[in-house]
């Protein structure tokens, strides 16, 4: 896999975590700082996990004929890549949420 794709995904996760933290600060000022950070950091990983599960469901339910071995390979590849990007999104969103939260305090 191209490393540029991973770097772009990480940068987008950081920006989304920071942006959602700022948005939640204006929309939900009554929430605690910790709650806003965790909600902002969990949105993108949740979307990525749902997309991965939908992809796995699509591969499982599609008609493949006699190529059952290819189906297992596709499931393993999609689960590995989807899980990796979900973890990348979680780490990036957490970093973005915490950096955004620190910026607004000062």
C-alpha positions in Angstrom: 0.0 0.0 0.0 1.2 3.5 -0.8 2.4 5.4 2.3 0.9 8.6 0.9 -2.5 7.2 1.4 -1.8 6.4 5.0 -0.3 9.9 5.7 -3.3 11.6 4.0 -5.7 9.4 6.1 -3.9 10.3 9.3 -3.9 14.0 8.5 -7.6 13.9 7.7 -8.3 12.1 11.0 -6.4 14.7 12.9 -8.2 17.5 11.2 -11.6 15.9 11.7 -10.9 15.3 15.4 -9.9 18.9 15.9 -12.8 20.3 13.8 -15.4 18.2 15.6 -14.0 19.3 19.0 -14.4 22.9 18.0 -17.9 22.3 16.6 -18.9 20.5 19.8 -17.6 23.4 21.9 -20.1 25.7 20.3 -22.9 23.2 20.0 -22.7 21.6 23.4 -21.0 24.0 25.8 -22.6 22.1 28.8 -20.7 19.0 28.0 -17.4 18.4 29.9 -14.1 18.8 28.0 -13.4 15.1 28.2 -16.8 14.1 26.8 -16.5 16.5 23.9 -13.0 15.1 23.1 -14.1 11.5 23.3 -17.2 12.1 21.1 -15.2 14.0 18.5 -12.5 11.4 18.5 -15.0 8.5 18.1 -17.0 9.7 15.1 -14.5 8.9 12.3 -13.4 5.5 13.6 -17.1 4.6 14.0 -17.8 5.6 10.3 -14.7 3.7 9.2 -15.7 0.6 11.2 -19.3 0.6 9.8 -17.9 1.0 6.2 -15.6 -1.9 6.8 -18.4 -4.1 8.1 -20.6 -3.2 5.2 -17.9 -4.1 2.8 -17.4 -7.5 4.6 -21.2 -8.1 4.4 -21.2 -7.2 0.7 -18.4 -9.7 0.0 -20.0 -12.4 2.1 -23.5 -12.1 0.5 -22.3 -11.7 -3.1 -22.5 -14.6 -5.5 -18.9 -15.8 -6.2 -19.5 -19.0 -8.0 -16.8 -21.5 -7.2 -14.1 -19.1 -6.1 -14.6 -19.6 -2.3 -10.8 -19.3 -1.7 -10.8 -15.8 -3.3 -13.7 -14.8 -1.0 -11.7 -15.7 2.1 -8.7 -13.8 0.7 -10.9 -10.7 0.0 -12.5 -10.9 3.5 -9.0 -11.1 5.1 -7.6 -8.2 3.1 -10.6 -6.0 3.7 -10.7 -6.8 7.4 -7.0 -6.1 7.7 -7.1 -2.8 5.8 -10.3 -1.6 7.3 -9.1 -2.5 10.8 -5.9 -0.7 10.2 -7.6 2.5 8.9 -10.0 2.3 11.9 -7.1 2.3 14.3 -5.4 5.0 12.3 -8.6 7.1 12.4 -8.9 6.6 16.2 -5.3 7.6 16.9 -5.4 10.6 14.6 -8.8 11.8 15.9 -7.6 11.5 19.5 -4.5 13.6 18.7 -6.6 16.2 16.8 -9.1 16.4 19.6 -6.5 16.8 22.3 -4.5 19.4 20.4 -7.6 21.3 19.6 -8.7 21.3 23.2 -5.3 22.6 24.4 -5.4 25.4 21.9 -8.8 26.7 23.1 -7.8 26.8 26.7 -5.1 29.5 26.3 
